[in-house]
Amino acid sequence: MSVFISGATGFIAQHIISQLLEQNFKVIGSVRSQSKADKLLGQFNGNKNLSFEIVEDISDLTAFNEVFAKHGKEIKYVLHTSSPFFTDCDDYEKDLLVPALNGTKGILHSILKYAADTVERVVITSSVAAMFDFTKDLDPSYSYNENTWNPDSYEDALIDGGHAYNGSKKLAEKYAWDFVEEHRNEIKFKLTTVNPSYVFGPQRFDENVSSKLNTSCELIHKLMLSSADDKVDNSFVGSFIDVRDVAKAHLLAFQRPTLIGKRLLLISSRFNAQDILDVMNEDFPSLKGRIPVGKPQSGALHNWKGSFADNSKTKELLGFEFMPLKKSIDDTVTQILKHEHNL
């Protein structure tokens, strides 16, 4: 039996595929073009347990029909990772909301139509964005957990890029849970969602390091490119998780019965620019003097006084320690410096 993973070329997805192959799973991935399939298969050394199907546009509600018509009887687990992650777009509905919603709707209906009796577990890559009210982020009395939801409506999601991304994750995930309830007598599969915060860590393959990285890692890359006399902007405070932990959580999500019906809130710690710079200045002599120093140890990692993420339930269910910020930054920066021949 096989594992199907959508969005196979994605930052998180490549780490998931790597861990699946290490555990000898047969993997079928969806990619947007044959050239992307060829490149990824080459990166995985032509692994005989890895194959690809072309899904050009997940906004098309029938996009996954062909995959499940062809492979439905051999797919036991489905990992739906493909969804846009960016906020700098012109048409929020077309670029963010519709792909996220239709991708989730489409894959679930394709399973229902072609693999309702064979697919046993579905894992959807959601986001912390689906779990909390961003308007209360600075409120120390506000906490969020595996049971809380972002209150944004479809109309709210059209306000700006940030609302569009956050709303897209909330609305797509909510649709999935409602779908499972509505069709519980027609489907075999059980659902789990993985809800990561900003995802740091190295690209699965060194050659994937480019001038512009995935949205999360680009936060680190931009600081590497800053100048020593630049003012440190700590106005943005986020939460992070390492990509290798996110991948591990996806595998456990379909392997453990205790994770059926769960939402997994993946946060290791808070961070801002100062925290990232502290690690860089401390651990990378080649960057010291080239990047800002700011005010060391004054970052959000140990000084955050806003909203509180309670993911104790997730940590208990998963049973492994999340990588600390320092390790994740070290590995990300090391890979970038190697690529730029500066290490």
KOLMI-699292 format. One record per residue (C-alpha): residue number from 0; residue in three letters; x negated, y negated, z. Coordinates in Angstrom, 1 decimal, decimal comma, m for minus. Layout:
BEGIN
<atom i="NUM" aa="ala" x="X" y="Y" z="Z"/>
...
***
This chain:
BEGIN
<atom i="0" aa="met" x="0,0" y="0,0" z="0,0"/>
<atom i="1" aa="ser" x="m1,1" y="m3,5" z="m0,8"/>
<atom i="2" aa="val" x="m1,3" y="m7,0" z="0,8"/>
<atom i="3" aa="phe" x="m0,1" y="m9,8" z="m1,4"/>
<atom i="4" aa="ile" x="m1,5" y="m13,3" z="m0,8"/>
<atom i="5" aa="ser" x="m0,3" y="m16,4" z="m2,5"/>
<atom i="6" aa="gly" x="m2,6" y="m19,3" z="m3,2"/>
<atom i="7" aa="ala" x="m5,6" y="m17,1" z="m3,3"/>
<atom i="8" aa="thr" x="m8,1" y="m19,8" z="m4,2"/>
<atom i="9" aa="gly" x="m7,3" y="m21,9" z="m1,1"/>
<atom i="10" aa="phe" x="m9,8" y="m22,7" z="1,6"/>
<atom i="11" aa="ile" x="m7,9" y="m20,6" z="4,2"/>
<atom i="12" aa="ala" x="m6,9" y="m17,9" z="1,7"/>
<atom i="13" aa="gln" x="m10,4" y="m17,0" z="0,7"/>
<atom i="14" aa="his" x="m11,4" y="m16,3" z="4,3"/>
<atom i="15" aa="ile" x="m8,2" y="m14,2" z="4,7"/>
<atom i="16" aa="ile" x="m9,1" y="m12,2" z="1,6"/>
<atom i="17" aa="ser" x="m12,6" y="m11,7" z="2,9"/>
<atom i="18" aa="gln" x="m11,4" y="m10,3" z="6,2"/>
<atom i="19" aa="leu" x="m8,7" y="m8,1" z="4,4"/>
<atom i="20" aa="leu" x="m11,4" y="m6,6" z="2,2"/>
<atom i="21" aa="glu" x="m13,7" y="m6,0" z="5,2"/>
<atom i="22" aa="gln" x="m10,8" y="m3,9" z="6,6"/>
<atom i="23" aa="asn" x="m10,4" y="m2,0" z="3,3"/>
<atom i="24" aa="phe" x="m7,0" y="m3,4" z="2,4"/>
<atom i="25" aa="lys" x="m5,9" y="m3,5" z="m1,2"/>
<atom i="26" aa="val" x="m5,3" y="m7,1" z="m2,0"/>
<atom i="27" aa="ile" x="m3,3" y="m8,7" z="m4,8"/>
<atom i="28" aa="gly" x="m3,7" y="m12,5" z="m5,0"/>
<atom i="29" aa="ser" x="m1,9" y="m15,2" z="m6,9"/>
<atom i="30" aa="val" x="m3,9" y="m17,9" z="m8,8"/>
<atom i="31" aa="arg" x="m2,9" y="m20,6" z="m11,2"/>
<atom i="32" aa="ser" x="m5,0" y="m19,5" z="m14,1"/>
<atom i="33" aa="gln" x="m7,1" y="m16,6" z="m15,5"/>
<atom i="34" aa="ser" x="m10,3" y="m18,6" z="m15,1"/>
<atom i="35" aa="lys" x="m9,6" y="m19,0" z="m11,4"/>
<atom i="36" aa="ala" x="m9,0" y="m15,3" z="m11,1"/>
<atom i="37" aa="asp" x="m12,2" y="m14,5" z="m12,9"/>
<atom i="38" aa="lys" x="m14,3" y="m16,8" z="m10,8"/>
<atom i="39" aa="leu" x="m12,9" y="m15,5" z="m7,5"/>
<atom i="40" aa="leu" x="m13,2" y="m11,9" z="m8,5"/>
<atom i="41" aa="gly" x="m16,8" y="m12,6" z="m9,3"/>
<atom i="42" aa="gln" x="m17,4" y="m14,3" z="m6,0"/>
<atom i="43" aa="phe" x="m16,1" y="m11,1" z="m4,3"/>
<atom i="44" aa="asn" x="m18,5" y="m9,1" z="m6,4"/>
<atom i="45" aa="gly" x="m15,8" y="m7,5" z="m8,5"/>
<atom i="46" aa="asn" x="m14,4" y="m5,7" z="m5,4"/>
<atom i="47" aa="lys" x="m12,2" y="m2,8" z="m6,7"/>
<atom i="48" aa="asn" x="m9,6" y="m3,5" z="m4,0"/>
<atom i="49" aa="leu" x="m9,0" y="m7,0" z="m5,3"/>
<atom i="50" aa="ser" x="m6,8" y="m8,0" z="m8,2"/>
<atom i="51" aa="phe" x="m4,9" y="m11,1" z="m9,3"/>
<atom i="52" aa="glu" x="m1,7" y="m12,2" z="m10,9"/>
<atom i="53" aa="ile" x="m1,1" y="m15,6" z="m12,5"/>
<atom i="54" aa="val" x="1,5" y="m17,9" z="m10,9"/>
<atom i="55" aa="glu" x="1,2" y="m21,2" z="m12,6"/>
<atom i="56" aa="asp" x="3,7" y="m23,3" z="m10,7"/>
<atom i="57" aa="ile" x="5,2" y="m22,5" z="m7,3"/>
<atom i="58" aa="ser" x="7,8" y="m25,3" z="m7,8"/>
<atom i="59" aa="asp" x="9,5" y="m22,9" z="m10,1"/>
<atom i="60" aa="leu" x="11,9" y="m20,8" z="m8,0"/>
<atom i="61" aa="thr" x="11,3" y="m17,8" z="m10,2"/>
<atom i="62" aa="ala" x="7,5" y="m18,1" z="m10,1"/>
<atom i="63" aa="phe" x="7,0" y="m15,0" z="m8,0"/>
<atom i="64" aa="asn" x="9,6" y="m12,8" z="m9,8"/>
<atom i="65" aa="glu" x="7,1" y="m11,2" z="m12,2"/>
<atom i="66" aa="val" x="4,6" y="m10,4" z="m9,4"/>
<atom i="67" aa="phe" x="7,2" y="m8,6" z="m7,3"/>
<atom i="68" aa="ala" x="8,9" y="m6,9" z="m10,3"/>
<atom i="69" aa="lys" x="5,5" y="m5,5" z="m11,2"/>
<atom i="70" aa="his" x="4,1" y="m4,7" z="m7,8"/>
<atom i="71" aa="gly" x="7,1" y="m4,8" z="m5,4"/>
<atom i="72" aa="lys" x="7,0" y="m1,1" z="m4,7"/>
<atom i="73" aa="glu" x="3,4" y="m1,2" z="m3,6"/>
<atom i="74" aa="ile" x="3,3" y="m4,4" z="m1,5"/>
<atom i="75" aa="lys" x="3,8" y="m3,8" z="2,2"/>
<atom i="76" aa="tyr" x="2,6" y="m7,2" z="3,5"/>
<atom i="77" aa="val" x="3,0" y="m10,7" z="2,1"/>
<atom i="78" aa="leu" x="0,9" y="m13,7" z="3,2"/>
<atom i="79" aa="his" x="2,3" y="m16,9" z="1,8"/>
<atom i="80" aa="thr" x="m0,5" y="m19,5" z="2,1"/>
<atom i="81" aa="ser" x="0,1" y="m21,6" z="m1,0"/>
<atom i="82" aa="ser" x="1,4" y="m25,1" z="m0,2"/>
<atom i="83" aa="pro" x="0,1" y="m28,5" z="m1,0"/>
<atom i="84" aa="phe" x="m2,0" y="m30,3" z="1,7"/>
<atom i="85" aa="phe" x="m2,7" y="m33,9" z="0,8"/>
<atom i="86" aa="thr" x="m0,9" y="m37,2" z="1,5"/>
<atom i="87" aa="asp" x="m2,3" y="m39,5" z="m1,2"/>
<atom i="88" aa="cys" x="0,3" y="m39,0" z="m3,9"/>
<atom i="89" aa="asp" x="2,7" y="m41,2" z="m5,8"/>
<atom i="90" aa="asp" x="5,8" y="m39,0" z="m5,9"/>
<atom i="91" aa="tyr" x="6,3" y="m37,5" z="m2,4"/>
<atom i="92" aa="glu" x="9,2" y="m35,4" z="m3,4"/>
<atom i="93" aa="lys" x="7,7" y="m34,0" z="m6,6"/>
<atom i="94" aa="asp" x="4,2" y="m33,5" z="m5,3"/>
<atom i="95" aa="leu" x="4,8" y="m32,3" z="m1,7"/>
<atom i="96" aa="leu" x="8,3" y="m31,5" z="m0,8"/>
<atom i="97" aa="val" x="9,5" y="m29,6" z="m3,8"/>
<atom i="98" aa="pro" x="6,4" y="m27,3" z="m4,1"/>
<atom i="99" aa="ala" x="6,4" y="m26,5" z="m0,4"/>
<atom i="100" aa="leu" x="10,1" y="m25,8" z="m0,2"/>
<atom i="101" aa="asn" x="10,4" y="m24,0" z="m3,6"/>
<atom i="102" aa="gly" x="7,3" y="m22,0" z="m3,0"/>
<atom i="103" aa="thr" x="8,8" y="m20,6" z="0,2"/>
<atom i="104" aa="lys" x="12,3" y="m20,2" z="m1,2"/>
<atom i="105" aa="gly" x="11,0" y="m18,6" z="m4,4"/>
<atom i="106" aa="ile" x="8,7" y="m16,0" z="m2,7"/>
<atom i="107" aa="leu" x="11,4" y="m14,9" z="m0,2"/>
<atom i="108" aa="his" x="14,0" y="m14,5" z="m2,9"/>
<atom i="109" aa="ser" x="11,6" y="m12,6" z="m5,1"/>
<atom i="110" aa="ile" x="11,0" y="m10,2" z="m2,2"/>
<atom i="111" aa="leu" x="14,7" y="m9,9" z="m1,6"/>
<atom i="112" aa="lys" x="15,3" y="m9,1" z="m5,3"/>
<atom i="113" aa="tyr" x="12,5" y="m6,7" z="m6,0"/>
<atom i="114" aa="ala" x="10,9" y="m5,5" z="m2,7"/>
<atom i="115" aa="ala" x="13,5" y="m5,7" z="0,0"/>
<atom i="116" aa="asp" x="13,0" y="m2,1" z="1,0"/>
<atom i="117" aa="thr" x="9,2" y="m2,0" z="0,8"/>
<atom i="118" aa="val" x="7,8" y="m5,3" z="2,2"/>
<atom i="119" aa="glu" x="7,6" y="m4,9" z="6,0"/>
<atom i="120" aa="arg" x="5,9" y="m8,0" z="7,2"/>
<atom i="121" aa="val" x="5,8" y="m11,6" z="5,9"/>
<atom i="122" aa="val" x="3,4" y="m14,2" z="7,3"/>
<atom i="123" aa="ile" x="3,8" y="m17,8" z="6,3"/>
<atom i="124" aa="thr" x="1,1" y="m20,4" z="6,7"/>
<atom i="125" aa="ser" x="3,0" y="m23,3" z="8,3"/>
<atom i="126" aa="ser" x="1,4" y="m26,1" z="10,3"/>
<atom i="127" aa="val" x="1,3" y="m27,8" z="13,6"/>
<atom i="128" aa="ala" x="3,1" y="m30,5" z="11,6"/>
<atom i="129" aa="ala" x="6,3" y="m28,4" z="11,8"/>
<atom i="130" aa="met" x="6,1" y="m28,2" z="15,6"/>
<atom i="131" aa="phe" x="5,8" y="m31,7" z="17,0"/>
<atom i="132" aa="asp" x="7,2" y="m35,2" z="16,8"/>
<atom i="133" aa="phe" x="4,4" y="m37,4" z="15,5"/>
<atom i="134" aa="thr" x="6,1" y="m40,6" z="16,8"/>
<atom i="135" aa="lys" x="5,3" y="m39,3" z="20,4"/>
<atom i="136" aa="asp" x="1,6" y="m38,4" z="19,8"/>
<atom i="137" aa="leu" x="0,4" y="m41,1" z="22,2"/>
<atom i="138" aa="asp" x="2,9" y="m40,3" z="24,9"/>
<atom i="139" aa="pro" x="1,2" y="m38,4" z="27,7"/>
<atom i="140" aa="ser" x="4,6" y="m37,1" z="29,0"/>
<atom i="141" aa="tyr" x="5,3" y="m35,4" z="25,7"/>
<atom i="142" aa="ser" x="4,2" y="m31,8" z="25,2"/>
<atom i="143" aa="tyr" x="4,9" y="m29,4" z="22,3"/>
<atom i="144" aa="asn" x="4,6" y="m25,6" z="22,0"/>
<atom i="145" aa="glu" x="5,6" y="m22,6" z="19,9"/>
<atom i="146" aa="asn" x="9,3" y="m23,4" z="20,4"/>
<atom i="147" aa="thr" x="9,4" y="m27,1" z="19,5"/>
<atom i="148" aa="trp" x="10,1" y="m28,6" z="16,1"/>
<atom i="149" aa="asn" x="9,3" y="m31,7" z="14,2"/>
<atom i="150" aa="pro" x="12,6" y="m33,6" z="14,1"/>
<atom i="151" aa="asp" x="12,1" y="m35,1" z="10,5"/>
<atom i="152" aa="ser" x="14,9" y="m34,6" z="8,0"/>
<atom i="153" aa="tyr" x="14,6" y="m34,4" z="4,3"/>
<atom i="154" aa="glu" x="15,3" y="m38,2" z="4,1"/>
<atom i="155" aa="asp" x="12,6" y="m38,9" z="6,7"/>
<atom i="156" aa="ala" x="10,1" y="m36,9" z="4,6"/>
<atom i="157" aa="leu" x="10,5" y="m39,4" z="1,7"/>
<atom i="158" aa="ile" x="9,2" y="m42,4" z="3,8"/>
<atom i="159" aa="asp" x="5,5" y="m42,0" z="3,1"/>
<atom i="160" aa="gly" x="2,7" y="m39,4" z="2,4"/>
<atom i="161" aa="gly" x="2,3" y="m38,5" z="6,1"/>
<atom i="162" aa="his" x="6,0" y="m37,9" z="6,6"/>
<atom i="163" aa="ala" x="6,2" y="m36,0" z="3,3"/>
<atom i="164" aa="tyr" x="3,5" y="m33,6" z="4,3"/>
<atom i="165" aa="asn" x="4,8" y="m33,1" z="7,9"/>
<atom i="166" aa="gly" x="8,4" y="m32,8" z="6,6"/>
<atom i="167" aa="ser" x="7,4" y="m30,3" z="3,9"/>
<atom i="168" aa="lys" x="5,9" y="m27,9" z="6,4"/>
<atom i="169" aa="lys" x="8,8" y="m28,3" z="8,8"/>
<atom i="170" aa="leu" x="11,5" y="m27,8" z="6,2"/>
<atom i="171" aa="ala" x="9,8" y="m24,9" z="4,4"/>
<atom i="172" aa="glu" x="9,3" y="m23,1" z="7,7"/>
<atom i="173" aa="lys" x="12,8" y="m23,7" z="8,9"/>
<atom i="174" aa="tyr" x="14,1" y="m22,4" z="5,6"/>
<atom i="175" aa="ala" x="12,1" y="m19,2" z="6,1"/>
<atom i="176" aa="trp" x="13,5" y="m18,5" z="9,6"/>
<atom i="177" aa="asp" x="17,1" y="m19,2" z="8,4"/>
<atom i="178" aa="phe" x="16,6" y="m17,0" z="5,4"/>
<atom i="179" aa="val" x="15,5" y="m14,0" z="7,6"/>
<atom i="180" aa="glu" x="18,5" y="m14,5" z="9,8"/>
<atom i="181" aa="glu" x="20,9" y="m14,8" z="6,9"/>
<atom i="182" aa="his" x="19,6" y="m11,8" z="5,1"/>
<atom i="183" aa="arg" x="18,7" y="m9,6" z="8,0"/>
<atom i="184" aa="asn" x="20,9" y="m6,8" z="6,8"/>
<atom i="185" aa="glu" x="19,4" y="m6,8" z="3,3"/>
<atom i="186" aa="ile" x="15,7" y="m7,0" z="4,0"/>
<atom i="187" aa="lys" x="13,2" y="m4,8" z="5,8"/>
<atom i="188" aa="phe" x="10,6" y="m7,4" z="6,6"/>
<atom i="189" aa="lys" x="9,9" y="m9,3" z="9,8"/>
<atom i="190" aa="leu" x="8,5" y="m12,8" z="9,8"/>
<atom i="191" aa="thr" x="5,6" y="m14,5" z="11,6"/>
<atom i="192" aa="thr" x="4,4" y="m18,0" z="11,0"/>
<atom i="193" aa="val" x="0,8" y="m19,3" z="11,6"/>
<atom i="194" aa="asn" x="0,8" y="m23,0" z="12,5"/>
<atom i="195" aa="pro" x="m2,7" y="m24,4" z="12,4"/>
<atom i="196" aa="ser" x="m3,8" y="m28,0" z="13,0"/>
<atom i="197" aa="tyr" x="m6,7" y="m29,5" z="11,0"/>
<atom i="198" aa="val" x="m8,8" y="m26,6" z="9,8"/>
<atom i="199" aa="phe" x="m12,6" y="m27,0" z="9,9"/>
<atom i="200" aa="gly" x="m15,4" y="m24,5" z="9,2"/>
<atom i="201" aa="pro" x="m17,5" y="m23,5" z="6,2"/>
<atom i="202" aa="gln" x="m16,2" y="m22,7" z="2,8"/>
<atom i="203" aa="arg" x="m16,1" y="m18,9" z="2,2"/>
<atom i="204" aa="phe" x="m18,7" y="m19,3" z="m0,6"/>
<atom i="205" aa="asp" x="m21,5" y="m21,8" z="m0,6"/>
<atom i="206" aa="glu" x="m20,9" y="m22,6" z="m4,2"/>
<atom i="207" aa="asn" x="m17,5" y="m24,0" z="m3,3"/>
<atom i="208" aa="val" x="m19,0" y="m27,0" z="m1,6"/>
<atom i="209" aa="ser" x="m18,3" y="m30,0" z="m3,8"/>
<atom i="210" aa="ser" x="m18,4" y="m33,7" z="m3,8"/>
<atom i="211" aa="lys" x="m14,8" y="m33,7" z="m2,3"/>
<atom i="212" aa="leu" x="m13,8" y="m30,9" z="0,0"/>
<atom i="213" aa="asn" x="m10,5" y="m29,7" z="1,2"/>
<atom i="214" aa="thr" x="m8,5" y="m32,3" z="3,2"/>
<atom i="215" aa="ser" x="m9,6" y="m31,2" z="6,7"/>
<atom i="216" aa="cys" x="m13,3" y="m30,7" z="6,0"/>
<atom i="217" aa="glu" x="m13,5" y="m33,9" z="4,0"/>
<atom i="218" aa="leu" x="m13,1" y="m35,7" z="7,4"/>
<atom i="219" aa="ile" x="m16,5" y="m34,2" z="8,4"/>
<atom i="220" aa="his" x="m18,1" y="m34,8" z="5,0"/>
<atom i="221" aa="lys" x="m17,1" y="m38,5" z="4,9"/>
<atom i="222" aa="leu" x="m18,9" y="m39,0" z="8,3"/>
<atom i="223" aa="met" x="m22,0" y="m37,3" z="6,9"/>
<atom i="224" aa="leu" x="m22,0" y="m39,9" z="4,1"/>
<atom i="225" aa="ser" x="m21,5" y="m42,9" z="6,4"/>
<atom i="226" aa="ser" x="m24,3" y="m45,4" z="7,3"/>
<atom i="227" aa="ala" x="m26,0" y="m45,9" z="10,6"/>
<atom i="228" aa="asp" x="m24,6" y="m49,5" z="10,9"/>
<atom i="229" aa="asp" x="m21,0" y="m48,5" z="10,0"/>
<atom i="230" aa="lys" x="m18,4" y="m49,2" z="12,8"/>
<atom i="231" aa="val" x="m17,0" y="m45,9" z="14,1"/>
<atom i="232" aa="asp" x="m13,3" y="m45,8" z="13,5"/>
<atom i="233" aa="asn" x="m11,7" y="m43,7" z="16,3"/>
<atom i="234" aa="ser" x="m8,2" y="m44,7" z="15,6"/>
<atom i="235" aa="phe" x="m7,4" y="m41,3" z="14,2"/>
<atom i="236" aa="val" x="m7,2" y="m38,5" z="16,7"/>
<atom i="237" aa="gly" x="m6,4" y="m35,0" z="15,5"/>
<atom i="238" aa="ser" x="m6,4" y="m31,4" z="16,6"/>
<atom i="239" aa="phe" x="m8,6" y="m28,7" z="15,1"/>
<atom i="240" aa="ile" x="m9,0" y="m25,0" z="14,6"/>
<atom i="241" aa="asp" x="m11,7" y="m23,1" z="12,8"/>
<atom i="242" aa="val" x="m10,8" y="m21,5" z="9,4"/>
<atom i="243" aa="arg" x="m12,2" y="m18,1" z="10,5"/>
<atom i="244" aa="asp" x="m9,8" y="m18,1" z="13,5"/>
<atom i="245" aa="val" x="m6,9" y="m19,0" z="11,2"/>
<atom i="246" aa="ala" x="m7,8" y="m16,1" z="8,9"/>
<atom i="247" aa="lys" x="m8,0" y="m13,7" z="11,8"/>
<atom i="248" aa="ala" x="m4,6" y="m14,8" z="13,1"/>
<atom i="249" aa="his" x="m3,1" y="m14,1" z="9,7"/>
<atom i="250" aa="leu" x="m4,3" y="m10,5" z="9,8"/>
<atom i="251" aa="leu" x="m3,2" y="m9,9" z="13,4"/>
<atom i="252" aa="ala" x="0,2" y="m11,5" z="12,5"/>
<atom i="253" aa="phe" x="1,1" y="m8,6" z="10,3"/>
<atom i="254" aa="gln" x="m0,8" y="m5,9" z="12,2"/>
<atom i="255" aa="arg" x="0,6" y="m6,4" z="15,7"/>
<atom i="256" aa="pro" x="4,2" y="m5,6" z="16,6"/>
<atom i="257" aa="thr" x="4,0" y="m8,1" z="19,5"/>
<atom i="258" aa="leu" x="3,7" y="m10,9" z="16,9"/>
<atom i="259" aa="ile" x="6,9" y="m10,2" z="15,1"/>
<atom i="260" aa="gly" x="9,2" y="m13,2" z="15,1"/>
<atom i="261" aa="lys" x="6,5" y="m15,5" z="16,6"/>
<atom i="262" aa="arg" x="5,2" y="m18,9" z="15,7"/>
<atom i="263" aa="leu" x="1,5" y="m19,1" z="16,4"/>
<atom i="264" aa="leu" x="0,2" y="m22,6" z="17,3"/>
<atom i="265" aa="leu" x="m3,5" y="m22,7" z="16,4"/>
<atom i="266" aa="ile" x="m5,3" y="m25,5" z="18,2"/>
<atom i="267" aa="ser" x="m8,8" y="m25,2" z="19,7"/>
<atom i="268" aa="ser" x="m9,2" y="m28,8" z="20,9"/>
<atom i="269" aa="arg" x="m8,6" y="m32,5" z="20,1"/>
<atom i="270" aa="phe" x="m11,2" y="m34,5" z="18,2"/>
<atom i="271" aa="asn" x="m11,9" y="m37,9" z="16,7"/>
<atom i="272" aa="ala" x="m14,8" y="m39,4" z="14,6"/>
<atom i="273" aa="gln" x="m16,9" y="m39,9" z="17,8"/>
<atom i="274" aa="asp" x="m16,7" y="m36,2" z="18,7"/>
<atom i="275" aa="ile" x="m17,9" y="m35,2" z="15,2"/>
<atom i="276" aa="leu" x="m20,7" y="m37,7" z="15,2"/>
<atom i="277" aa="asp" x="m21,9" y="m36,5" z="18,6"/>
<atom i="278" aa="val" x="m22,4" y="m33,0" z="17,3"/>
<atom i="279" aa="met" x="m24,1" y="m34,2" z="14,1"/>
<atom i="280" aa="asn" x="m26,5" y="m36,6" z="16,0"/>
<atom i="281" aa="glu" x="m27,3" y="m33,9" z="18,6"/>
<atom i="282" aa="asp" x="m27,8" y="m30,9" z="16,2"/>
<atom i="283" aa="phe" x="m29,0" y="m32,3" z="12,9"/>
<atom i="284" aa="pro" x="m32,3" y="m34,3" z="12,9"/>
<atom i="285" aa="ser" x="m31,9" y="m34,9" z="9,2"/>
<atom i="286" aa="leu" x="m28,8" y="m36,9" z="9,9"/>
<atom i="287" aa="lys" x="m30,0" y="m38,7" z="13,0"/>
<atom i="288" aa="gly" x="m30,7" y="m42,4" z="12,1"/>
<atom i="289" aa="arg" x="m28,6" y="m42,1" z="8,9"/>
<atom i="290" aa="ile" x="m25,2" y="m41,9" z="10,5"/>
<atom i="291" aa="pro" x="m23,5" y="m44,0" z="13,2"/>
<atom i="292" aa="val" x="m24,1" y="m43,2" z="16,9"/>
<atom i="293" aa="gly" x="m21,1" y="m45,0" z="18,3"/>
<atom i="294" aa="lys" x="m20,5" y="m44,4" z="22,0"/>
<atom i="295" aa="pro" x="m21,6" y="m40,8" z="22,7"/>
<atom i="296" aa="gln" x="m19,3" y="m38,6" z="24,8"/>
<atom i="297" aa="ser" x="m16,4" y="m41,1" z="24,6"/>
<atom i="298" aa="gly" x="m14,4" y="m39,2" z="22,0"/>
<atom i="299" aa="ala" x="m11,1" y="m37,4" z="22,3"/>
<atom i="300" aa="leu" x="m12,5" y="m34,0" z="23,0"/>
<atom i="301" aa="his" x="m12,8" y="m34,8" z="26,7"/>
<atom i="302" aa="asn" x="m11,0" y="m38,1" z="27,0"/>
<atom i="303" aa="trp" x="m7,6" y="m37,6" z="25,2"/>
<atom i="304" aa="lys" x="m4,7" y="m38,9" z="27,3"/>
<atom i="305" aa="gly" x="m1,8" y="m38,6" z="24,8"/>
<atom i="306" aa="ser" x="0,6" y="m35,8" z="24,0"/>
<atom i="307" aa="phe" x="m0,3" y="m32,2" z="25,1"/>
<atom i="308" aa="ala" x="m0,3" y="m29,1" z="23,0"/>
<atom i="309" aa="asp" x="0,6" y="m26,0" z="25,1"/>
<atom i="310" aa="asn" x="m0,4" y="m23,0" z="23,0"/>
<atom i="311" aa="ser" x="m1,1" y="m20,7" z="26,0"/>
<atom i="312" aa="lys" x="1,5" y="m18,2" z="24,7"/>
<atom i="313" aa="thr" x="m0,3" y="m18,0" z="21,3"/>
<atom i="314" aa="lys" x="m3,7" y="m17,5" z="23,0"/>
<atom i="315" aa="glu" x="m2,3" y="m14,7" z="25,1"/>
<atom i="316" aa="leu" x="m0,6" y="m13,0" z="22,1"/>
<atom i="317" aa="leu" x="m3,7" y="m13,2" z="19,9"/>
<atom i="318" aa="gly" x="m6,2" y="m12,3" z="22,7"/>
<atom i="319" aa="phe" x="m9,3" y="m13,9" z="21,3"/>
<atom i="320" aa="glu" x="m11,2" y="m17,1" z="22,1"/>
<atom i="321" aa="phe" x="m10,9" y="m19,9" z="19,6"/>
<atom i="322" aa="met" x="m14,2" y="m21,3" z="18,3"/>
<atom i="323" aa="pro" x="m15,2" y="m24,6" z="19,9"/>
<atom i="324" aa="leu" x="m15,5" y="m27,8" z="18,0"/>
<atom i="325" aa="lys" x="m19,4" y="m27,8" z="18,2"/>
<atom i="326" aa="lys" x="m19,7" y="m24,4" z="16,5"/>
<atom i="327" aa="ser" x="m17,2" y="m25,3" z="13,7"/>
<atom i="328" aa="ile" x="m18,9" y="m28,6" z="13,0"/>
<atom i="329" aa="asp" x="m22,4" y="m27,1" z="13,1"/>
<atom i="330" aa="asp" x="m21,4" y="m24,4" z="10,5"/>
<atom i="331" aa="thr" x="m19,6" y="m26,8" z="8,3"/>
<atom i="332" aa="val" x="m22,4" y="m29,4" z="8,2"/>
<atom i="333" aa="thr" x="m25,1" y="m26,7" z="7,8"/>
<atom i="334" aa="gln" x="m23,4" y="m25,4" z="4,7"/>
<atom i="335" aa="ile" x="m23,0" y="m28,9" z="3,2"/>
<atom i="336" aa="leu" x="m26,6" y="m29,8" z="3,9"/>
<atom i="337" aa="lys" x="m27,9" y="m26,6" z="2,4"/>
<atom i="338" aa="his" x="m25,8" y="m27,3" z="m0,7"/>
<atom i="339" aa="glu" x="m27,3" y="m30,8" z="m0,9"/>
<atom i="340" aa="his" x="m30,8" y="m29,4" z="m0,3"/>
<atom i="341" aa="asn" x="m31,2" y="m31,5" z="2,9"/>
<atom i="342" aa="leu" x="m31,8" y="m28,7" z="5,4"/>
***
